[in-house]
């Protein structure tokens, strides 16, 4: 990936792994997962990603509004 290329994050990817330039994040260590982390405190500074996808994740959160801040 080029140094100034936009970055894209797939949060809660599970087994749905997106190809590069996407980065895949899940709470479980699985094949294709680039980052292992919970979503309450992501290991990235603000504005790291140009686009973030949360598919089938938001409804599982106790307080999803905190994530949207």
C-alpha positions in Angstrom: 0.0 0.0 0.0 1.4 3.4 -0.9 2.2 5.7 2.0 -0.5 8.3 1.3 -3.1 5.9 0.1 -6.5 6.1 1.9 -7.1 3.3 4.4 -10.3 1.4 4.9 -11.4 -0.6 8.0 -13.8 -3.5 8.2 -14.8 -3.7 11.9 -16.2 -7.0 13.1 -15.2 -8.8 9.9 -15.6 -12.3 11.3 -15.0 -14.6 8.3 -15.9 -11.9 5.8 -12.4 -10.8 4.9 -12.1 -7.9 2.4 -9.0 -7.7 0.1 -6.5 -5.0 0.2 -6.7 -2.0 0.5 -9.1 -2.9 3.3 -7.9 -3.8 6.7 -9.9 -6.3 8.7 -10.5 -6.0 12.4 -12.2 -8.6 14.7 -12.0 -9.5 18.4 -10.9 -13.0 17.4 -7.7 -14.2 15.8 -8.8 -15.7 12.5 -7.3 -16.2 9.1 -7.3 -12.9 7.2 -7.8 -10.7 10.3 -5.2 -7.8 10.2 -6.0 -6.3 13.7 -7.3 -8.1 16.8 -9.2 -5.7 19.1 -12.5 -5.0 20.7 -14.3 -2.0 19.3 -14.7 -0.1 22.6 -11.1 1.2 22.2 -9.7 0.9 18.8 -5.9 0.9 18.5 -5.8 3.7 15.9 -5.6 7.5 16.2 -8.6 9.5 15.1 -9.0 10.1 11.4 -6.8 7.1 10.4 -9.3 5.6 8.0 -11.1 7.3 5.1 -14.0 4.8 5.4 -15.1 2.4 8.2 -17.6 -0.4 7.8 -19.5 -2.0 10.7 -21.7 -4.7 9.2 -23.7 -6.7 11.7 -21.9 -5.1 14.7 -23.9 -2.1 15.9 -26.9 -4.0 17.1 -24.7 -6.1 19.4 -23.4 -3.1 21.3 -24.8 -2.2 24.7 -24.4 1.5 24.1 -23.8 2.0 20.3 -24.2 5.8 20.6 -20.8 6.0 22.4 -19.2 4.4 19.4 -20.6 7.1 17.1 -19.0 10.0 18.9 
